[in-house]
Amino acid sequence: MSGTDAVMLRRLPLDQPLLVGLLGLVLLGLIMVGSASISIASDHNGNPFYFLLRQGIYVGLGLVVSWQALRLPLRFWERLGPYFLLFSMGLLVVVLVPGIGRNVNGSSRWLGFGPLTIQPSELVKLFSIVYLSGYVVRRSQEVQASIWGFVKPLLVLGLIVFLLLLEPDFGTSVVVLTVSMGVLFLAGVRIWQFVVLLIPVVVGLLGLAVVAPYRLQRVLSFLDPWQDAFGKGYQLTQALIAFGRGEWFGVGLGGSVQKLHYLPEGHTDFLFAVIAEELGFCGVLTVVGLFSFVVWRIFHIAARATRIENFFAAYLCYGVSIWIGFQAFINIGVNMGILPTKGLTLPLMSYGGSSVIITCVAMALLLRASGEIDQAIRQREAPKSPVQALS
């Protein structure tokens, strides 16, 4: 980083409301991961705070990496976006190589480096947004006027989705497609182009759900989990019991019964159910309110970027907000039984190293975007000297 960028960082105004909202999610997530994992950590590792300590390390690493990302101007990300995407696609290929990718519960999604593991699909979420934001800025006329300008980035993203499905990771595939469609729509792609594309996409997704038996079973168990409450519908029925026990104000922090080996993945995919049981409806509203505020604030930053014609920052903010909002919606919907199981974590809250670190980096890019936008607006509104006014 150049000396100029260092000076800019010291003067860069950060979006305080967004920062407060993000810290609220991270801190509440730490508390609930610690509470939800005490039993399983004690039984499997002999240390009741095993997952809490690891999550604290992940958050610390996320903050360190985010600080470094915050020091980099947005033009750095815009220029290198395609290379970052190629790098993440390479990792998606490597994770599928037998003997290299770690297989957990029938899915090869992780790369191991000693005690550390990396989930390439988390990198893909961020870098696909960075790449697509730069693409729609560079090819704005082509994207809006030509079907080819619309299809080209989707061919690249289609390859990514194909690699994700080989792991298999159906949930991340849905997130990547949804975010991509959202960014392209906001970039000015015509409605008829979406209609033409969405028909085969919807048919293809339905075909995947029917062809792969386990996906069809997930859908059927989601529709009526009580039909097989101790089989396919076990996770959902236990989550619904947690919601029922929580009532208005919950059973109290640490008082969850469902986390005592009844609710699988209580500190990861089903953390929201433990929140509902221990903190009740008030805790549920708090989490939903925090996510809603964060998404609204990011959209606010994107709108300000559009007004000063910083379109890369705008599309980057729109993309990240759709990603965070949509993934949170899916996770909450799965926990409440209104969506089928997707295996997606609750952003910034659920246990998981790659997810926490990459999401923190994404938030750092948003804070950098907000700072650069504020700086640009102040420079425009600053009174000009007589010499500048005459020039």
Buried (B, 14 or more C-beta within 10 A) or exposed (E): EEEEEEEBBEEBEEBEEBBEBBEBBBEBBBBBBBBBBBBBBEEEEEEBBBBBEBBBEBBEBBBEBBEEBBBBBBEBBBEBBBEBBEBBBEBBEEBBEEEEBBEEEEBBBBBEEEEEBBBBBBBBBBBBBBBBBBBBBEBBEBBBEEBEBBEBBBEBBBEBBEBBBEBBBBBBBBBBBBBBBBBBBBBEBBEEBBEEBEEEBEEEBEEBBEEBEEBBBBEBBBEEBEEBBEEBBBBBBBBBBBBEBBEEEBBEBEEBEBBEEBBBBBBBBBBBBBBBBBBBBEBBEBBBEBBBBBBBBBBBBBEBBBEBEBBBBBBBBBBBBBBBBBBBBBBBBBBBBEBBBBBBBBBBBBBBBBBBBBBBBBBBBBBBBBBBBBBBEEEEEEEEEEEEEEE
